[in-house]
Every structure is written in C-alpha cells, then in structure tokens.
C-alpha cells in the first residue's frame, strides 16, 4: 500500500457533487497539468522566453530538464507503487493506468514550481503564490473528476516540489546534470517497471533531450535566437507525432524513436540558427 491514506470518501464526495454540465470545464482545467501541456509549454518557454525577457535561455534549459525529469519520475513511481485509481463508479471521465502518485499533480508542482523559481517577472512572492494556486487547481480537478484519491494528489505535489527543488540546486552550475538525471530516471523506469509504452516513451524523450543539450553545448548555440514562426510548427508536429504513438498503441521502437526525435529537436533548435 502507498504511505498516504487513499480513502475514496473525499474523491467520492467531490466528484459526486459536480453537475454534469461542469465536467467539461474541469477537463479543460486539468489539462494544465497534463504531460502534453508540460512537454509543449516547457520547450516553448526555453526557446522563446529569453527574447521576451521572461528568463535566460540557461534557466529555460533548467526548467526543461525539470519538466521532462519529473515526468520520467512519475512513470517510475507509478510503476513501482502500482496502486489503482478510484473505481469506475466514482470517475467522471475515463482514465486508465496506475493512480499513485498523481502524474498531473507531480508535473504541475515541478513545472509551475520551476517557473516560479526561474522567471524574471513580478516579485518572487507573487510567482510562488501563483504557482501554488496552479498546483492546487490541477490537484483539485483530479479529485473532482474522480480519477485520483486525495493521497495521490498530495503525494504528487510533494514529490514534484521535492524534485524541482533538488534539480534546480543540482543544475545551478552545470545544466547538463539535469538532463542526465532525467535520462537516468527513465532508464530506471524501463529496468524496474519494464519496457512498456510509458517507460519507453520517457526513455526516448529524455535521452533525446540529453543528446539535444550535447549538440547545443558542443556548437555553442545556447544564446542563438529561435524564431517563433519557424520553431512553433516543429514543436506541434513532432510533439503531436510522439503523443500519437501512445494513442494508437504503436510498437515500442516507434514510440521510443518518435519521442527521441522530439526530445532532440525541442532542445537543439537553437543549433539550426547557425
């Protein structure tokens, strides 16, 4: 059993009290902590944020390492605990896979916590307050939709917070360490959980990102400008192709390759400006 209580009572009460007309609203809101959102917005902040004065490209790379590393950690943790979700009778939307910890809560804590720590807009207190609000919102949507227990989202938020704090400290001097940690975490997921879809996707994406970072540093391209018009279609097409391999149950090599190509491209796009 998981170390945090997973009583269905809280989820059952919240999910049962939401009118059917509001379910689509919470489906949209829960997307703010989804894997697709984090792995799309994270690279966008890394690529386009410096030109807009949001943060340095260096800190954008740290945020990207945190984002993909947290998702690999979710795959590992879910596989190791192998705890089920609430019963289908409680769910307001269909969800499969293991429930502990909540991937949305973990990813939201890592991503929004990283944004709060690294962005150079407003004051720090406001950034952290906004991040806490976003994490709480995403966690709440998972309960309201009936797809997680309270313990799942609490554990996810704590795990994501601890991960972002540790990785930001580790990457203060050497950013590459963050991509190495992400890749090692994905390798551990494949070894300990097994070569199934999610671990293989995580392995492809993190190894691809590590290769992309190697290319950026080898070419000295970190500070190169990346035009939105040229890069945005690449993010959408490659990210969508990688996500599609999971939706259509593609063979494992195709999943790994698609995610690896996306990982390389997302990180190494500054190299193309040379």
N, C-alpha and C positions, 0 to 999 in steps of 0.2 A: 504493500500500500504506500501511497505518497505520504510525505511527512506532514502535510497540511490537510485538515479535515475537508472532505469533499461531499458533505451532506447536500442533498438535492433540494432542500427546503427553500433556500434563498433563490436559487435559479427558478424553481417551480413557481414561487410567488411572483417574481418579477416578470417572467415570461408569460405567465397566465394572466397578468393584469394589463397586458398591452393589446389595444384594439388591433384587429387585422389590418385596418387602414394605415396604421403607423409602422407596420413591419417593414415595408419598402424604405421608409425613412432611415430606420436603423440599419438596414442592409447597406445603404449608401454610406452612412457614418462609419460602419465597421470596416469599410474599405480603406479608411485612413490608416489602418494598422496592418493591412494585408501585405503579403510577400510581394505581390506585383507592384503595389504603391511604393513600398520602401526601396525595391530594387530599380524603380524607374526614377523616382524623385531624388534618391541618393546620388546617382550618377549625374543627374541634371544640375544639382547644387554644386557638385565637384567641377563640372565642366563650365557652367555659365555663371555661377555665383561670384567668382573673383571679378569679372568685368563689371558686375553691378554693385560691387563694394560690400557684398554680404559677408565674405570671409576670404581668406587667402586660398590659393589653389592647394597649398600644402595642407591646410586644415580641411579643405574639401576632401582631400585624399584620406585623411584620418577618419572623417565621417563615413566615407565609402567603405573603408576597411571595417569600421564598427558595424555598419549596416549588414554587410554580407556575412561577417563573422557571427553576428547574433542569430541570423537565420540558420547558419550551419549548426550553431549551438542548439537551436530549437529542434532540429532534426535529430541530433544526438540525444538530447534529453527525452524527447517524446518516445524515441525507440527504446531507450533504457528503462523508463518507467512503465511504458506500455499500459497506461491507465485509460479506461474507456471514457467516452463522453456521457452526458446525461442520456436517459432513454429517449427514444424517438417520440414518445408521447409528450415529452416536455419541449422538444425542439420546435421552433417556429420556422426554421429553414432546414434544408437537408445538409448535413455535414458528415464527413466520414473521417477515418483516421483516429489516432490517439488524442486524448484530451489534456494530459498533464505534461508540462505546463502549457498555458495558452500561448500559442505562437504569435497571435496578434498583440497580446499584452507585452510579451518579451520584445518583439520587434518594435513596438511603439515606444517602449521605455528606452531602448538602445538608440533608436533614430531621433526621437524628439529630445531625449536627454543629450545626445550628441550635438544636435542643433543648438540647444540652449547653451551648451558649454563653448561652442566654437563660433557661432555667428557674431558679427560685429555690428549689430543693430540694437537700438534701445539699451536699457541697462540690464545687468545680469539678473537682478531680482525679477524683473518683468519676464525675461526669457524663461527662467526656471518656473515661474508661475504658469506661463502659457504651456510649457512642456508638461507640467504636472496635470493641467487641465485636459490636454490632449490624451495623455496616458489614461486618465480616469475615464474619459469619454469612451475611448476604444474598449477598455475593460468592461464598462457598463453595457455597451452594445452586445458584448459576447454573452453576458448574463441575460439580458432582455430577450435575445434571440434564442436562448435556451440551449446553447451549444457548449457551454462550459459551466463548471462548478465555481463557486466563489474561491476555493482554494487554488484552482487552476490560474485564475487571473491574478491573484495576489502573488503566487509563486512566479508567474511570468514577469510581472512588474519588478519584483525583487531581483530576479535573475538578470533581466535586461539592464537594470540600474547598476548592478554589480559589474556586469560585463563592460558597459560603456565606461565606467569609472576606471576599471583596470586597464582597458585597452588604450584609453586616452593617455593615461600615465605612461604606458609602455611605449607609445609612439611619439612622445614629446620630442625626442631627438632622432629616432630612426623610424620613419613611417613604414618602411618595408616590414618591420616586425608585425604590424597589424595584419597585413596580407598573409604573412606566414602563419600567424595564429589561426586565421580564418581557414586556410588550407589544411592545416594540421587537424583542426576540429572536424572538418569534413572527412578527412581520411579516417579519423577515429569513428565517425558515424558509419562509414562503409564497413569498417572492420568489425565494430561491435554490434551494429544493428543489422548489417547485411547489405549486399549490393541490390537494393531495391530502388524504386524510382526517386524518392526524395533524397536519400543519401547520394545517389549518383549525380543528381542534378546539383546538389550542393557542392560536390567534389568538382564537377566540371566548372561551375561558376567561380569558385574560389581559386582554383588552380589557374583558370583563365585570367582572373584579375591579378594574380601574382605575376604571371607572365607579362601582362599589360604594364604593370608597375615597373618590371625589369626593363621593358622597352623604353618607357618614359625616362627612367633614370639614365639608362645607357646612352640615349640620344640627347640628354639634357633638355628635354622638351616640356618640363613641368610648367613653365610660365607661358607657354605658347597660347595665343588666343584661339578659342574654338567658336566659330560662328554658329548661331542657333539654327539657321536655315539649313546648314549642311549636316549638323550633328543630330538634330531632333528626329529626322526620319530614320536615321540609323538606330537610335535608341528604341524607337517604336517598333521598327521591323524586326530587329534582332531580339529585342525583349519579347515581342509578341510571338515570334517563332519558337523561342525557348519555352515560353509558357504553354504554347500549343502542343508541344511534345508530351507534356504531362496530361493535358486534357484528352488527347486521343490515345493515350496508353502506348506511345511509341516504344520501340525496342530500346533497351538500356544504352547501347552505344550511341544511338541517335540523340537520346536525352543528354548524355554526357557531352557529346560534341557540340550540340546546339547551345548549351549553357556555357561551355568553354569559349566558344566563338564570341558569344555575347559578353562574357567577362573580359576577354582580351580587348574587344572593341570599346567597351564602356570606359576602361581605364586608359587605353592607349590612343584615344582620339587626338590628344594634343600632338602626337608624333606626326600626324598627317599634315599639319601646318608647316612642316619643314620641307 
